[in-house]
Amino acid sequence: MNYTKHETAIVDDGAQIGEGSRVWQWVHICGGAKIGKACSFGQNVFVGNKVSIGNNVKVQNNVSIYDNVSLEDDVFCGPSMVFTNVYNPRSAVTRKDEYRNTLVKQGATLGANCTIVCGITIGQYAFIGAGAVVNKDVPAYALMVGVPAKQIGWMSEYGEKLDLPLTGEGTTTCPHTGKNYALFNNRLTTIE
């Protein structure tokens, strides 16, 4: 075993967990899960069978990552945030064949108590504010808040709000890293 596991954690046979990952109290990782290196799973986290998690992903306490959710490298899942995998669940109707895929791209932050409705993609380095309900695709670097979530700005890879308009064109520099960003056709990209 090349990862750290608390004595109360349950890791089912077959689960793939990368080197240096940490699995804390009362975590349950199902046997089909694929987890990268240097990840951290806080207290009371659940990871389903059909879940793919990249490297250096941080999952805070009380998060359930259900089947058909994929998290790329460097994703942050805040405390008690929620993933779903069925769009219209009913207790009396079995819909396991209707799971919708959810993709969270590299570096995205999902704030505490936010809800990610299944079947969407969250762009790289997007920032979902605490308590937001996200029900549609999110552009890369977008800052999203509210119920339902609306874009209110742009975030740097460092996690700082950028001085750019929501739409149109413009350029700016992250004050902490000096990295340059350009907004063109309502898409934000980095400039080398």
N, C-alpha and C positions, 0 to 999 in steps of 0.2 A: 504494500500500500504506500503510494508516494504522495498522499495527501493526509491532512489532519481531520479526524472524525471524533466528535464528542461521544462519550459512552451511551448517551440517550438517543443519538441519531440512528436512523434506520436507512441503510443503503442496500437495496435489493441486488441480488446476484445479476450480473450482466451490465450494470451501470458503468459507464466509462467516465472517470473523473481524472482530470489532468493534474500534473505535478504541482505541488505547492498550494492546491486549493484547500479551503477550510470549511468544514461542515459542523455547525454549532448545535446547540441543544434542540432536541425535539424536531429535527429536520427529517423529512422522508424523501428519499430520492429513489424513484422507480427504476426497474432493471433496464429499460430501454433508453434511458436518458443518456445524452452525449454532452459532456461538460469539458471545457478547455482547462488550460493552466491558470493558476493564480486567481481562482474565483473564490468568493466568500458568500456563504449562505447563513444568514442570521437565524435566530431562534424562531421555530415554528414555521419554517419554509417547507413547501411541498413542490416537488418537481416531477411531472408526469413522464410517461413512457415515450411519447412522441415529441420530445423537446430537444432542441439543439441550442447549446449555449457556448459562446466563444470564449476567448481568453480574457482574464482580468475583469470579469463581470462581478459587480457587487449587488447582492440581493439582501435587502434589509429585512427585519423581523416581519412575520405574519404575511408573507407573499406566497400565493399559489400560482405556479407556472404550469398551466394545463396543456394537454396534448395540442399539437399543431402551432405552438408558439416557438419562434426562433429568435434568439438574441445574439447579435454579432459582438465582436470584441468591444470591451470598455463601456458596456452599457451599465447604467446605474438604476436600480429599482428601489425607490424609496419605501419607507415603512408602510405596510398595509395597503399598498397599491394593488389594483385588481386587473387580472387578465380574464377574458371570457373566451369560449371557443364555439358556443352555439348562439346564433343570433336571436332566436325566438324560443327559448327553452320552456317546456312544460313538464311537470313531474310525471304526468300520465302518458307522455309521448316520447318514445325513444328516438333520439336524433343523432346518435353517434356517427352515422354515415353522412352527417351534414356539417361536421366540424369545418370551420373556416380558418385558413392560415393567417397568422399574424406575424409580421416581420418587424423587428426593431433593429435599425441599422447602427453601425459603429458609432460609439461615443454618445449616444442619446441618453438623456436623463428623464426618468419618469418619477415625478414628485410624489411625496407622501399622499396616500389616499386617493390618487387619481385612478380613473377607470379607463381601460383600453378595450373598446368594443372590438370583437373579433372581425377578421377579414380585411384589416388595413395594414399599411406600411408606414412606419415612422422613420423619417429620413435621418441621415447621419447628423450627429451633433444637435439634433432638435432638443428642445427643453420643454417638457410638459410640467406646468405649474401644479402645486399641491391642490388636490381636490378637483382637478379638471376632469371632464368626461369627453374622451376623444372618440368620435364616431366616423371619422373620415381620414384619408391619407394626410400625412403631415410632411411638408417640404423639409429638406435639409436645412439645418440651422434655425428653424422657426421657433419662436417663443409663443407657446399656446397656453391660454388660461380660460377658465370659466366653464359653464354648463349650458349648452354644449361648448366645447373648446373653440375659441377663436384666436387667430394669430394677432398678437399685439406688438411684435417686434422680431428682431433677429439676435441670435446669440453666437458668440465666438466659440471656438473649440475649447478655450480655457474656461468658459462658463460665465462670461460677462456680456451684458446687453450692449449691442453695437449701435452706434449713432448713424442709423440709416432709415430712410422712409420705408413703409410697408411695401409699396409698389413703386415702379419706375426704375430709376438707375441711380447709382452712386458708388462711392468707394469710401473705405474707412480703414483704420488700423486699430487692432486690439491694444489697449493701453498697457496691458500686462506682459504680452509676449512680443509685440511689434509685428505680428503677422497681419498681412494686408488682405482685405476682403473686397469683392466687387459684386454689386447688385445689378443684374442686367436681365431684362425680360422676366422680372419677378422671381429670379433664381439667384441665390447667393453662392459664390464660389470663393476659394482662396486664390490669391495672386502670388506667384513665386517672385 
